[in-house]
């Protein structure tokens, strides 16, 4: 066995880690208390931090080892397996549905090779653009793997599909909400938001103990903001909407369509900001909403217990309250309508069925009054027209009042 010989530390990274970073941290701490009282010191602190991170972004291009905290020594690397060095393996993520970054790597109970394979395919499918010639290749691989998992009628394999697809849907939904909310800002977050999202302790706008850990990401954002300044909203947002519809269909195929409905019902912020987004994107979101409303109507059965039915009723209520305003005010196309006449009529029946499953006095009134407000205040659309269900609700309410008065 070859004796391990420690490699000498390069001078530039040594200076940066042992002198420059501590100096910046000390300066920031010294200014932190003054920034609360004087705006000038806050500007100075912001300038120092931004300039430092921009410097790290540039220096990383020339000295990659500055940020390579977990690099493998050369002697150890040479003796390792060549395939491991050559190919990047993406392991399954812990709590994939809650992860926001591929860097959150770990394992979870029930982790298997087939689950990791499907996760990797869906992650690549999410990342590469539709224009790539490999996009359809990756998509067909993922579909083939999912179909084969379902073809053997094995519950653990069905659960693999459901778990990975649920996480992929959650990830794409978060990305879509960010893309729509940021508008022309594209991918770039404000400096304060990036630092605060990274977690950790420390007060003030810029806790440098956290900044050092997120310098690579923050530097990339600064580089994009000051040099490239390029938005991906149009194409990427439409791609994400189409991807969400595909994932919802795959979830439904493996018997977990209710998971997509739960997540879509909770996306009230996305429903709000989508009212002012591009008309083409609105059309894609209408298609997705129509599909998930149909899935919501099919949720539940006679064999479900009272607790399950109550939970499903709350999901349906949340779904209606979140997305009816969007349906009333969104564009469904003029030259090329996204829905046919029959599809629009079918959804009106579905909405009526969902409203009928709610509690009459309280929940139905809230949904129908919300619909009436947005339907009457939108001059550009007469859909969805729920006046038949509104009249039916009024008739039942009148009868109940008569019965109570006797």
N, C-alpha and C positions, 0 to 999 in steps of 0.2 A: 504494500500500500504506500502510495506516495505521500510523504509528509506534507501537511498543509503549510504553505508559506504565505503569510499575509501580504497583500499587495500594498505598495505605498499609496498614501492618500494624496490625490492631486492637489496642487496648491490653490487653484481658484475655488473649488468647492470648500476647501478648508477655511479660506478667508471669509467666504460668504456666510458659512454656517457659524463660525466662531467669532466673527467680528462685526460684519455688516448687519446680520439679522438681530443680534443682541442690541446693537446701537439703535436700530430702528424701533425695536420694542421699547427700549428705555426712553427714547424721545417721545414716542406715542404716549407712554404712561405719564410722562412729565406734562404733556399737553392735555391729557384727558380731563383733568379737573377744570382747566381753564376753558375748554371748549363748551362747558355747560353755561358759562357766564359770558363769554366773548365770542361773537360770530367769527371774528378774524382768525382766532386760534383754531376754530373748527375747520375753516378753509385751509389753513396751513397744514393741519393734521391730515385732511383729505388729500391734499396735493402730495404730501410726503408718501403716504401709503400707495396712492395710485401710481406715482412715478416709480416707486420701488417694485411694485408688481409688474409694471410694464417692463422694467429693467430685467426682472426675472424671466419674463416671457422671451425676451430677446436672447439673454445669456443662455437659456435652455437650448436654443437652436445650435449653439456652438459647443456647449458643455453639457451633454445629456445627463451626466452623472450627478449634476447638482440636485436633481430631484429623484434620483434612483436610490432611495433609502434601503431598498431590499434587494440590491443587486447581488448576484452570485459571483464569488471570486473566480478569476480566470481558470485556476487550476481545478476548481471544483466543477466549473462549467464544462471543461474539456473532457472530464471523465463521465459526465452525465450522458444519458441516452440521447442520441442525435435527433430522434423524432420529437422528443419532448422540447428540444431547443428550437426545432424548425417550425413546428405547428403550434398555433395558439388554441388551447382547449378552453371552452367556456363551460364551467360547471353550473349545475342547477342552483338557482338562488334561493336563499332562505326566505320564506314568506314572500314568494314571487309577486303575489298580488299587491303587496305593500311596498315593494322595492321601487325606487325611482332612479337608480343608477346601476349600471352593470358592475360597478366597483363594490357593491354590497354583496360580496360573494360568501357563500357558506353552504350548508347542507340542511336538509329538513327530513323529518320523519317520513319514511317511505320513498326516499330518494333512490332512483334507479337509472340505469343506463338509457333505457328507452325514454324516460322522462327528460333526461338531459338532452337527448338527441332532438326531441320535439321542441324543447325550449330553445335550443340553439337555432333551429330552423325558423321559429317564429320571431326570435330576436333579430336575425338577419333580415327576414322579410319586412320587419318594422323599420329597419335602418336604411336599406338600399332604396334608391329612387325607382319609380315605375319605369323610367326611361332606360334603366339598365337592362342589358340583354340577359342578365342572370336572374332578374326578378321573377319571371314566370317559371324558371327552373326551380328556384327555391320554393315557390308557392306549390308547384306540383309535387315536389318531394314531401312537403308538409302534409298536403292532402292525402298523398299515398300512405304516409305513415299513420295518419289518423284513421283512414278508412280500414287499414289492416288491423289496427288496434280494436276497432269495433267489429270487424269481420269474424273474430275468433270467439265472440260472445263470452268474454272474460271480464268480470267486474273490476278487478284491479287495473286492467288496461283501459276500461271505460273511465275509471276514476283518474287515470293519468291524463287522458284527453281533457276531462272536465277541469282538473286543477290547473294545468298549464294554460289552457284556453282562457280560463277565468283571469289568471294573472296577466296574460297578454292583452285581454280586453281592458283591464284596469289601467295598464301602462299606456295603451293607445288613447284611452279616454282622458287621462291626465295630460298627455302631450297635446291633444286636440284643444282642451280647455285653455292651456297656456298659449297655444298658437293663435286662437281666436281672440283671447283677452288682450294679448300684447299688440295685435294689429301690426302697424309698420315697424314696431320695435324688433320683430323677428325673434331670434333666440337670445338676445342680450338682456340680461337682468341688470338692475341697478346695483351699484357696488354694495350698498347697505343690505339689500335683499340677499345677495349672494353670501355675504358674511354671516348674516343672521340665520340663514337656512342651514348653514354648515354645522350648527349646534355648538355645544360647549359653553363654558362659563365666561365671565368677564363682562364688564360694563362698557358703556360708551358705544358710539357708532361703529368703531373699528377695534374689536378685541384682537390684538396682534397675535395672541397665542392661537387663535383660531385661523387667522389669516395665513400663517405659515403652513398650516395643514391643508389649506385650500388654495395655495398660491398658484398651482398649476392651472386649476379651473378658472380662477379669477383672472390670471394673466391672459388666458385664452379669450375670456370675455372682453377684457380691455383691448386686446389686439383686434378683435372683431369690431368693437365699437369705434376705435380710433382709426383703423386702417381699412378694413373691408366694408363695414357698415352695410351689410347686405341682408335683406329680409327673405325668408323662405315661405311666408304665410300662404300665398295663393295655392301653389301646387301641393305643398306638404299638408296643409289643412284638408284639402280635398282628398288626398291620398289616405290620410288618417280616417276620415269619415267613411270612405269606401272600405278600408281595412276593418273598421269596427262592424260594418254590416256583414262582412265575410266571417269575422270571428263570432258574431251573434248567431249566424246560420250554422256554424260548426258546433257551437255550444248547444243549440237546439237539437242538432243531429245526434249528440251523445246524451240527450236527456237532461241537459242542464241549462236550458234556455231561460229559466227563472233567474239565474245568476246575472245574466246580461240585463234583464229587466230591473233587478234590484239596483245595479250600478247606474243604469240610465235614469231611473227614478230619482236617484240622489244627486244627479248632475244639474241642479237648479241654477247654479251660477253659469254653466255653459248655455243653458236655455235662455238666460237673460241676455248675455253678451252676443248670442247668435242673432239677435234681432237686428243688429246693425252691421253684420258682416256681409261679405260678397253674396250676390244673388245665386251664383252657381253653387257656392258652398251651402247656402240655405236649402237649395234643392236636394243636395246629397243628405243633409241632416233630416229633411222631411221624409225621404225614403227610409232612412234608418229608424226614425220615430214611428212611422207607420208599421214597419215590421215588428218592432218591439211592443207596440200597443196590441197587435194581434197576439203576440206571445203572452202578454199580460192577461188578455181575455181567456186564454186557455189554461191559465194557472189554477190549481185547486181542483178538487173532485169531491164526490159524495163520501168517499172513504176517509177524508182528512178530518182530524179531530178539531175541536173548537179553537184550540190555541193556534194551530196552523192556519185556519181560516181567518182568524183575527189578524195574524201577521200579514197574510196575503192581502187582506182588505186595506191595511195601512200602506202597503207598497203601491197598490192600485191608486189609492187616494193621492199619494205623493207624486206618482207618475202623472196623473191628470192635472194637478195643481202646478207642476213644474213645466209641462210641455204644451198645454192647451193654448196659453198666450202665444207661444211661438208658432203653433199651427195656424192660428187666426191671422197673424201678421207677417208670416214668412212668404217668400216667393215660391210658387210651385210651377213657374215657367209659363211663358206665353207662346213664343214661337215653337218651342219643344217642351210641352208639359211633362213634368216628372211623374205625374199620376194620370191615369185615364179616368173617364167619367165613372166607370164601374168601380175602379179602385177607390175613388173619393167617396162614392156612396157606401162602399163596403166599410171604410174606416168610420164613417158616421154611425153605422150600425154597431161597430165594435165599441166606439166611445159611449153610445147609448147603453150597451150591455154592461160596460164597466161602471158607468154612473148608477145603473140599476142595482149593482152589487153593493153599493155603499149604504150607510145608514141614512134614512130618508130625511129626517128633520134637520140634521146638522150638516153632514158631509155633502149630501146631494145639493143642498142650497149653496154651499160655498163654491162647489165646482161650477154649477150652472150660472151663478151670479158672476163668477170670474169669466166664464165663456161669453155671457151676454155683454159685459163691459168691453172686452177686446173685439168681439165680433161687430158690434155696432160702431166702434170708434176707428175701425180700419176700413177706409173707403176703397182700397185696392183689391179686396178679396171678399168673397161671399162664402168662404169655406173655412172650417166645417160648419154646416148649418144644422144645429141641434134643436131647432124650434119645436119639433114634434116631442122630443123628450122634455123640453122645458114646459110645454103645455100639459104633458102627462103628469109632471111633478106638481104643477099648479092644481090640477084636478084632484090628485090624491091629497094634497095639503088641505084643500077645501073640505073634502069629505072627513078628514081627521078632525078638523076644527068643529064640524057639525056634530060628530060623534062625541067629542069632548064636552060640548055645550049641553048635551042631553043629560 
